Amino acid sequence: MSGNAEARQSALDRFLDAARPSAALSEELFAAVDALSGSPSLRRALTDQGTPVAARLNVVRTLFGGRVSADAVAVIEEAVKLPWATTGALLAGIERQGVRAILLEADAQGRLDAVEDELFKVGRVVAANPELRRAVGERRVALAGRQRLLDDVIGAKVLPATRALARRAVVARQDSFESTLDSYLKTAAALRNRGIATVEVARPLSAEQEARLRAALSRQAGREVTLHVIVNPAVLGGVRVSLGDEVIEGTVAGRLSDVRRKLS
């Protein structure tokens, strides 16, 4: 993402932060994105920088006024004021605020850690089942059917916020279901200025081991990290950690590979 795009996203983030983010607001923003996705002419009308801002805002009010809450209209208006490079970027900006609205509400309720953990686990379940992965991502199948399939898998096992985001990830038009969930996890971590560490271990870690590892990785990252643990019997010993773009090898297999590379 370019610096200008990041600045636009940050401006919209700040606007939502000062509003009243909630799951209800999120649903309205997602509905707006879906409505605009189906109309290229409306998307162009809202992003045409040759059209005065006042005229673009009037389009927003005509489309959404009385159909969604005043808070939702305000977020969409704020997005339309910004100079997005493409119509897709506008939709992505509004979509992001829909995701953030759910996550901010979960954070206010003290449930953000649980939502992050559940989203990660949902992604792992889908990734581990090729048939389910194909079915959830098959865009030729009706969206409602794919969402029902996901509901059958996660059901009432997760928090409402997790279920809402998992169902929304099925809607993804560009990225895969798992990639979309990963983007949600990054957004959640960013709310609290955290990094993300994914840890593979041969056996489950105890709570004490997780706490020590999280503390060590937080020191290395220079900020607190959210820790996601994968149990992988193929890891012969120790741990394998992905911290941002860095992979830290602490496994027997990793050390053997290092030796082979040095000898070759």
NUTORTOR-269527 format. One line per 5 residues: number of its first residue (from 0); for each residue x, z, y of N, C-alpha, C. Coordinates in steps of 0.1 Angstrom, whole numbers, plus 5000, padded with zeros to 4 digits. Atoms other than C-alpha are relative to their C-alpha. Layout:
<recs>
NUM> X,Z,Y,X,Z,Y,X,Z,Y  ...
</recs>
This chain:
<recs>
0> 5008,5000,4988,5000,5000,5000,5009,5000,5012  4993,5000,4988,5013,4991,5034,4998,5012,5009  5002,4989,4991,5019,5016,5062,4988,5000,5008  5012,5001,4993,4990,5003,5081,4988,5003,4992  5011,4997,5009,4967,5005,5051,4999,5015,4998
5> 4999,4985,5002,4979,5041,5045,4994,5007,5012  5004,4994,4988,4972,5049,5081,4984,5000,5001  5015,5001,5000,4936,5036,5078,4994,5010,4990  5006,4990,5010,4930,5056,5046,5001,5014,5005  4998,4987,4995,4944,5087,5062,4990,5004,5011
10> 5010,4998,4989,4922,5083,5093,4986,5003,4994  5013,4998,5006,4891,5080,5070,5000,5013,4992  4999,4987,5007,4903,5110,5049,4997,5011,5009  5002,4989,4990,4905,5132,5080,4985,5000,5004  5014,5000,4996,4870,5121,5090,4991,5007,4989
15> 5008,4994,5011,4855,5130,5056,5003,5015,4999  4997,4986,5001,4874,5163,5056,4993,5009,5010  5007,4993,4989,4857,5173,5088,4985,4999,4998  5014,5002,5003,4823,5163,5074,4995,5011,4990  5005,4991,5011,4803,5180,5046,5000,4993,4987
20> 4998,5008,5013,4817,5164,5014,4992,5007,4989  5008,4994,5011,4794,5169,4984,4998,4989,4990  5003,5010,5010,4784,5152,4952,4989,4990,5004  5011,5008,4995,4752,5140,4969,5006,4989,5010  4994,5010,4991,4773,5123,4996,5007,4989,4993
25> 4992,5009,5008,4795,5108,4970,4991,4989,4994  5010,5009,5006,4765,5092,4952,4996,4989,5011  5004,5009,4990,4754,5076,4985,5011,4990,5004  4989,5009,4997,4788,5062,4993,5003,4990,4989  4999,5010,5011,4791,5047,4958,4989,4990,5000
30> 5011,5009,4999,4757,5032,4962,5002,4989,5011  4997,5010,4989,4768,5016,4995,5010,4990,4996  4989,5009,5005,4799,5002,4979,4994,4989,4991  5006,5009,5010,4778,4987,4951,4991,4990,5007  5009,5009,4992,4753,4972,4976,5009,4989,5007
35> 4991,5009,4993,4781,4956,4996,5008,4991,4991  4993,5008,5010,4799,4944,4965,4992,4987,4996  5008,5012,5004,4770,4921,4958,4997,4990,5011  5003,5009,4989,4770,4905,4992,5012,4996,5008  4988,5004,4993,4801,4886,5004,4997,4998,5015
40> 5002,5002,4985,4784,4877,5037,4999,5013,5007  5001,4987,4994,4776,4913,5045,5014,5006,5002  4986,4995,4999,4812,4923,5037,5008,4994,5011  4993,5008,4989,4825,4896,5060,4995,5005,5014  5006,4996,4988,4801,4907,5087,5006,5014,5005
45> 4995,4986,4996,4815,4943,5086,5015,5000,5002  4985,5000,4998,4852,4933,5086,5005,4989,5009  4996,5010,4990,4852,4904,5110,5005,5006,5013  4994,4993,4988,4876,4916,5137,4996,4992,5013  5005,5008,4988,4862,4888,5160,4986,5005,5004
50> 5013,4995,4996,4828,4906,5160,5002,5014,5007  4999,4987,4993,4825,4935,5185,4996,5011,4990  5002,4989,5008,4826,4969,5169,4985,5004,5000  5014,4996,4998,4791,4977,5183,4991,4992,4991  5009,5009,5008,4776,4947,5165,5002,5004,4985
55> 4997,4997,5014,4793,4957,5132,4993,5013,4997  5006,4987,5003,4780,4993,5135,4985,4998,5000  5014,5002,5000,4745,4979,5142,4996,4995,4986  5003,5005,5013,4747,4961,5109,4999,5011,4990  5000,4988,5009,4756,4994,5091,4987,5007,5002
60> 5012,4992,4998,4726,5011,5107,4988,4993,4995  5011,5008,5005,4703,4983,5098,4999,5000,4985  4999,5000,5015,4715,4983,5062,4997,5013,4994  5000,4987,5007,4717,5020,5055,4992,5010,5007  5007,4989,4993,4699,5039,5082,4986,5002,4994
65> 5012,4997,5007,4670,5057,5066,5000,4999,4985  4999,5002,5015,4682,5048,5031,5010,5010,4994  4990,4989,5005,4711,5073,5029,5001,5010,5011  4999,4989,4991,4719,5105,5047,5008,4996,5013  4993,5002,4987,4732,5106,5083,5015,5002,4997
70> 4986,4998,5003,4765,5119,5069,5006,4987,4993  4995,5012,5007,4769,5088,5046,5001,4989,5010  5000,5010,4990,4760,5065,5075,5013,5002,5009  4988,4997,4992,4787,5082,5096,5013,4996,4994  4987,5004,5007,4814,5077,5070,5001,4985,4999
75> 5000,5014,5000,4805,5041,5066,5003,4994,5013  4997,5004,4987,4805,5036,5103,5015,5002,5004  4986,4997,4997,4839,5052,5106,5009,4990,4993  4992,5010,5008,4852,5029,5079,5000,4986,5007  5002,5013,4994,4838,4998,5096,5007,4999,5014
80> 4993,5000,4988,4855,5008,5129,5015,4996,4998  4986,5002,5002,4889,5004,5113,5003,4986,4996  4997,5014,5002,4907,4971,5111,5006,4997,4986  4995,5002,5014,4909,4965,5073,5004,4985,4999  4994,5013,5002,4929,4935,5061,4991,4991,4993
85> 5009,5007,5008,4903,4924,5036,4987,5007,4998  5013,4994,5002,4867,4930,5027,5002,5010,4988  4997,4991,5011,4880,4945,4994,5006,5013,5004  4994,4988,4996,4901,4970,5013,4990,5009,5007  5011,4992,4995,4870,4982,5032,4992,5007,4989
90> 5008,4994,5011,4851,4988,5000,5009,5011,4993  4991,4990,5006,4882,5006,4985,5000,5012,5008  4999,4988,4992,4883,5028,5015,4988,5009,4999  5013,4993,5002,4846,5038,5012,5000,5007,4986  5000,4995,5014,4850,5042,4974,5009,5012,4999
95> 4991,4989,5001,4879,5065,4979,4994,5013,5006  5007,4988,4994,4858,5088,5002,4989,5005,4990  5010,4995,5010,4831,5089,4975,5007,5009,4989  4993,4992,5010,4857,5101,4950,5005,5014,5006  4995,4988,4994,4872,5126,4975,4988,5010,5003
100> 5012,4991,4998,4837,5140,4983,4997,5009,4988  5002,4992,5012,4833,5151,4947,5011,5010,4998  4988,4991,5002,4868,5165,4945,5000,5011,5010  5000,4989,4989,4865,5184,4978,4990,5010,4997  5010,4990,5004,4833,5200,4966,5005,5008,4989
105> 4995,4993,5012,4849,5209,4933,5011,5010,5005  4990,4991,4994,4878,5224,4953,4994,5012,5007  5007,4989,4993,4855,5245,4975,4993,5009,4990  5007,4991,5010,4838,5258,4943,5010,5006,4991  4990,4995,5008,4871,5267,4928,5001,4994,4986
110> 5001,5007,5013,4867,5241,4900,5009,4988,4999  4992,5012,4999,4893,5215,4910,5010,4999,4988  4991,5000,5011,4918,5225,4884,4993,4996,4987  5007,5004,5013,4892,5223,4856,4996,4986,5000  5004,5014,5000,4880,5189,4868,5012,4991,4998
115> 4987,5007,5002,4916,5176,4869,5003,5000,4985  4997,4998,5014,4922,5189,4834,4990,4992,4991  5010,5007,5007,4889,5174,4821,5002,4985,5001  4998,5014,4997,4895,5140,4837,5012,4995,4991  4989,5004,5007,4929,5138,4821,4997,4999,4985
120> 5004,5000,5014,4915,5147,4787,4990,4989,4996  5009,5011,5002,4887,5122,4790,5008,4987,4999  4992,5012,5001,4913,5095,4797,5008,4999,4987  4993,5000,5013,4933,5105,4766,4991,4997,4989  5010,5003,5011,4902,5104,4744,4997,4985,4999
125> 5003,5014,5000,4894,5069,4755,5012,4992,4996  4987,5007,5004,4930,5057,4753,5003,5000,4986  4997,4998,5014,4933,5070,4718,4991,4993,4991  5010,5007,5009,4903,5051,4705,4998,4986,5005  5000,5014,4996,4908,5013,4708,4986,4995,5001
130> 5013,5006,5000,4872,5005,4699,4992,5006,5012  5007,4994,4988,4858,5030,4726,5006,4994,5013  4993,5005,4988,4884,5017,4751,4995,4986,5003  5005,5014,4998,4873,4981,4746,4985,5000,5005  5014,5000,4997,4836,4990,4747,4997,5005,5015
135> 5002,4995,4986,4839,5010,4780,5004,4990,5010  4995,5009,4991,4859,4983,4796,4994,4986,5000  5006,5013,5001,4838,4953,4785,4990,4997,5011  5009,5003,4989,4824,4940,4817,4989,4990,4998  5011,5009,5003,4802,4915,4800,4988,5008,4995
140> 5011,4991,5004,4781,4944,4787,4995,5007,5012  5007,4994,4988,4756,4960,4811,5007,5014,5003  4993,4987,4996,4771,4989,4831,4993,5012,4994  5008,4988,5004,4743,5013,4822,5003,5003,4985  4997,4998,5014,4750,5008,4785,5014,5005,4998
145> 4987,4995,5001,4787,5014,4789,5001,5015,5005  5000,4986,4995,4780,5046,4809,4993,5009,4990  5007,4992,5010,4756,5058,4782,5010,5003,4988  4990,4999,5011,4783,5052,4756,5010,5011,5004  4991,4989,4996,4807,5074,4776,4993,5013,5000
150> 5007,4988,5000,4780,5100,4780,4999,5006,4986  5001,4996,5014,4776,5101,4742,5013,5007,4996  4987,4995,5004,4813,5109,4740,5003,5014,5007  4996,4987,4993,4817,5136,4767,4988,5009,5002  5013,4992,4999,4780,5147,4770,5001,5011,5010
155> 5001,4988,4992,4776,5182,4783,5013,5009,4999  4987,4992,5002,4812,5192,4774,5008,5002,5013  4992,4999,4988,4825,5187,4809,4991,5004,5012  5007,4996,4988,4816,5198,4844,4993,4988,5006  5007,5011,4994,4791,5177,4864,5009,4991,5008
160> 4991,5008,4992,4819,5166,4888,5008,4990,4991  4992,5008,5009,4840,5153,4859,4991,4989,4994  5009,5010,5006,4810,5135,4843,4997,4989,5011  5003,5010,4989,4802,5118,4877,5012,4991,5002  4989,5008,4997,4837,5106,4882,5004,4991,4988
165> 4998,5008,5012,4841,5095,4846,4991,4988,4999  5010,5010,4999,4809,5075,4849,5004,4989,5011  4997,5009,4989,4821,5060,4882,5012,4991,4996  4988,5008,5004,4854,5049,4866,4996,4989,4991  5005,5012,5008,4834,5027,4842,4996,4988,5009
170> 5005,5010,4991,4822,5008,4873,5012,4991,5005  4988,5007,4994,4858,4998,4882,5000,4985,4998  5000,5015,5001,4860,4961,4890,5013,4994,4999  4987,5006,5001,4897,4956,4891,5009,5007,4990  4991,4993,5009,4916,4983,4873,4992,5004,4987
175> 5006,4995,5013,4910,4996,4837,4994,5014,5003  5006,4986,5000,4890,5028,4830,5011,5010,5002  4990,4989,4999,4922,5048,4824,5008,4999,5013  4993,5000,4987,4940,5035,4855,4992,5005,5011  5009,4994,4989,4910,5044,4876,5000,5015,4999
180> 4999,4986,5001,4910,5079,4862,5013,5005,5005  4987,4996,4995,4947,5081,4869,5000,5001,5016  5000,5000,4986,4940,5072,4905,4992,5012,5005  5008,4988,4996,4914,5100,4907,5009,5012,4999  4991,4988,5002,4940,5125,4894,5010,5000,5012
185> 4991,5001,4989,4964,5113,4921,4993,5005,5013  5008,4996,4988,4937,5117,4947,4998,5015,5000  5003,4986,5001,4929,5152,4934,5013,5008,5004  4987,4994,4997,4966,5162,4935,5003,5000,5015  4996,5001,4985,4970,5149,4971,4991,5009,5008
190> 5008,4991,4992,4941,5171,4983,5008,5013,5002  4993,4987,4999,4964,5201,4977,5016,4998,5002  4986,5003,4998,4997,5183,4984,5008,5003,4988  4993,4998,5012,5007,5185,4948,5006,4987,4994  4995,5011,5009,5028,5163,4925,4993,5001,4987
195> 5005,5001,5013,5018,5153,4890,5011,4999,4990  4990,5001,5011,5039,5160,4859,4992,4999,4987  5006,5002,5013,5029,5147,4825,5010,5003,4990  4990,4994,5010,5046,5165,4796,4995,4997,4986  5002,5002,5014,5048,5154,4760,5008,5010,4992
200> 4993,4990,5009,5056,5180,4734,4995,4998,4986  5003,5002,5014,5056,5181,4696,4989,5010,4996  5010,4990,5003,5035,5213,4695,4994,5006,5013  5006,4995,4988,5011,5229,4719,5009,5011,5007  4992,4990,4993,5027,5251,4746,4991,5012,5002
205> 5007,4988,4997,5017,5287,4751,4997,5000,5015  5003,4999,4985,5002,5297,4785,5013,5004,5007  4987,4996,4993,5036,5314,4793,5009,4988,5001  4991,5011,5000,5055,5283,4784,4996,4990,5011  5005,5009,4990,5033,5261,4805,5003,5005,5014
210> 4997,4994,4986,5037,5285,4835,5014,4999,5003  4985,5001,4997,5075,5285,4832,5003,4985,5003  4997,5014,4998,5076,5247,4829,4994,4995,5013  5006,5003,4987,5052,5243,4858,5009,5005,5012  4991,4994,4990,5074,5266,4879,5013,4992,5002
215> 4987,5008,5000,5106,5247,4870,4998,4986,5006  5002,5014,4995,5091,5213,4877,4996,5001,5015  5004,4999,4986,5076,5225,4910,5013,5002,5009  4988,4999,4992,5111,5236,4921,5007,4987,5001  4993,5012,5000,5125,5203,4911,4994,4990,5010
220> 5007,5009,4992,5098,5184,4929,4999,5004,5015  5000,4995,4986,5100,5206,4960,4986,5003,5005  5013,4997,4997,5063,5212,4959,4993,5004,4987  5007,4996,5013,5037,5226,4934,4996,4987,4993  5004,5012,5008,5028,5202,4906,4988,5004,4991
225> 5011,4999,5009,4997,5197,4885,5006,4996,4986  4993,5003,5013,5008,5198,4848,4989,4995,4990  5008,5005,5010,4992,5176,4822,5008,5000,4987  4993,4999,5012,5002,5183,4786,4994,4991,4989  5004,5008,5011,5001,5158,4757,5008,5005,4988
230> 4993,4997,5012,5008,5169,4722,5002,4988,4992  4996,5013,5007,5027,5141,4704,5010,5004,4989  4991,4996,5011,5042,5149,4670,5012,4991,4999  4989,5009,5000,5065,5119,4675,5012,5005,5009  4989,4994,4992,5085,5140,4700,5006,5010,4991
235> 4993,4992,5010,5111,5155,4678,5004,5014,5003  4996,4986,4996,5119,5186,4698,5001,5000,5015  5000,4999,4985,5119,5199,4734,4988,4994,5006  5011,5006,4993,5098,5180,4759,5005,4987,5007  4997,5012,4992,5096,5147,4776,4990,5000,5012
240> 5008,4998,4988,5084,5149,4812,5001,4988,5009  5001,5010,4989,5072,5122,4837,4996,5007,5012  5003,4993,4987,5074,5136,4872,5001,4989,5011  5001,5011,4991,5062,5109,4896,5005,4988,4992  4994,5012,5006,5083,5078,4888,5012,5004,4991
245> 4988,4995,5008,5110,5099,4871,4996,5005,4986  5002,4995,5014,5112,5104,4833,5012,5009,4997  4990,4990,5003,5131,5135,4823,5000,5002,4985  4999,4999,5014,5143,5134,4787,5006,5013,4996  4995,4988,5005,5146,5167,4770,4998,5002,4985
250> 5003,5000,5014,5139,5157,4734,5012,4997,4992  4989,5004,5009,5161,5153,4704,5001,4985,4999  5000,5014,5000,5150,5117,4702,5007,4994,5012  4994,5005,4988,5159,5112,4738,5015,5002,5001  4986,4997,5000,5193,5128,4734,5008,4990,4990
255> 4994,5010,5009,5200,5105,4704,5001,4987,5006  5000,5013,4993,5191,5075,4724,5011,4999,5011  4990,5000,4990,5214,5086,4752,5014,4998,4993  4987,5002,5007,5243,5089,4727,5002,4986,4995  4998,5014,5004,5236,5055,4713,5003,4991,5011
260> 4997,5008,4988,5236,5040,4748,5014,5001,5004  4986,4998,4995,5269,5056,4756,5010,4994,4990  4990,5005,5010,5285,5044,4723,4999,4985,4999  5001,5015,5000,5272,5008,4727,5008,4993,5010
</recs>
